[in-house]
Amino acid sequence: MRLENKKVIALVSKDFEDLELWYPVLRLQEEGAEVHLVGEKAGVEYPGKYGVPAVSDYAFEDIDPSAYDGILVPGGWSPDKLRRYEDVLNMVRHMDEQKKPIGQICHAGWVLISANILDGRKVTSTPGIKDDMKNAGAEWFDEAVVVDDHIVSARRPPDLPPYAKAFADLLAE
């Protein structure tokens, strides 16, 4: 399997968009990646926006991002909560500095905005935060998936197949 020995952080908090978490997580696991669900506290069940829960494997503070090969940030309403944690922002900044894959979909762009890593980057997101992305210095495109170096972004759930594939392809490099 091409992603064997790859480790990925998938961030979780209350009201994540169910498909935007689970689709890429399962896709990566199918290819052999080890994916850890990371939330504010370990062992907590976080409800998804549509009721599908996720139980965190680890707490933000327990994670050494240098031990991971990439990070996934799901959308929904959780990014507005996730971006308030310095540990989360530091994980995203570390991945950016090391040029490791960062996946963000829908409202997840808010986390990258708060981590101050979007200036000069090409991205997409849900159109609802297009202005936020542009105000953070990003060049925004209305496309299913945009890959700019190590950042993979997508708009919304219908874009999940090409988004998950693009992230997996980048992780495999």
N, C-alpha and C positions, 0 to 999 in steps of 0.2 A: 504494500500500500504506500502510495507516494507521500503521505503525511505522517507516516510512522516516525516516532521520536520528535514530533512537533508538539509544543505546548501553547495553548491559547487561553487568554483571560476573556471571559464573557461577563460583562458587568450586569448586575441585576439590582433593581429596587422596585418598590411598589409602582404598579401601573405601567410596567414595560409593555410594549406591543407584543403580544404573544407570538405571532408568526415571525416577527423581526428578531426575536431571540432564538426560538426553537429551530426555525428552518436552517440558518447557517450553522448552529451548534450541531445538529444532526448530520448535516452535509459534511462537516469537517470530521466528525466521529466516524462516518462511513468510510472516509479515506484514511483512517488510522490516527488522527490527531487526538491528543488528550486535551479536553476542554474543561476548565474549572469555572464554575459559576461563583462570582465574587460579589458580595454585598456588604452592607454596613456591618453586619454581624454574621458569623459563621453559623450554619445550621438553622437558619431562619427561613420560613416559607414566605416568599414574596408573591402576592397575587398579581397575575397579569391583568391587563386592561379588560380582557374578555373572559377572565376567570381561570385560565390555565396557570397553575402555580409553578414556581421554580424555587428549589431549596438551595441556598448558598452553600458551597463547599468551604469557602474561606471568607474572612473579613478583609476589607480593604487594607487595614493596617498589617495583616499577616503576609501580604504579597511582596515578594522581591521581583519587580518587573524584569530584572536582568535574567531571571530563570525562565522567561517566556519568549516565544517567537512571534507573538502578535496579540492584538486586543480587538474585541468586538464590542461596539456600543449600540445596543438596540434603541429603537425609537419609542413611541408612545409618550406618556407624560413623565416617565422616569428620568429622561435626560435633564429636566429642569431640577430634579432633586440631586442627581449624580454630580452635577457640576458644582455643587456647594461643598463637596468634600475635597480637601487639598490632596489627600491620598490618591483619589481618582485622577485629579489633574496631573499629579506627579507621574502616575503610571502612563498617562497619555503622552506627556512631555518626554518621558524616557523612551517610549516607543518611537516617537518622532525623531529624537536626537540620534537614536541608533538605526534609524531608517527601517524599522520593523513594521510589518503590515498593521495598519489601523483601519478597521471597518466601521463605517458609520452610515446609518440609514434613517431617513425620515427626520424626526426632531433631534436625533443624536448629534447633529451638527452643533447644538448648543454646548455640548461638552467640549468639543474641539475649539469653539469660540472662547470659552472660559479658560482653556489651556493656552490660549494665545498662539496657536500654531497654524492659523489659516491665511495669514498675510501672504499674498502672491500665489496662493494655491488654486488649482482648478477643482471645483467640487459641484455636487448637486445635493439636493435635500428635498423635503416636502416644500412645495411652493410657499407654504405658510411662513417659513423662516428664511426665505430667499433674501429679504432685505437685511436680516441679521447677519447672514453669511457674507453678503457684499459689504456691509458696514465693518466687518472684521477683516476686510482686505482680500477676501476670496473672489475669484472669478467664477460666477455661478452659471451652470448650464442646465437646461431643461431636457435631460437625457436620463435613460434608465439607470445607467452606471457611468461614473467618471472615475478613471484611475489616473492619479497624478503621483508618479513615483511610488511611494509606499502607502498612500492614502487611497482607499477604495470607498466611494460614496454612492448611495442610491436614494431614490425618491421615496418609495413606499412599497407595501407588500407585493403588488403585481410585479415589481422589479426584483424580487428575491432570487429567482433562478440565475439570472446573469450576475447579480451581486455576489451570491455565495460562490459561484464558479470563479469569478474574478479574484475574490479573496483567497480561495483555495489555490488558484494558480500562482498568485503572488507568494503565498506561504511556501509553496513547493519549490520556488526558485532558490 
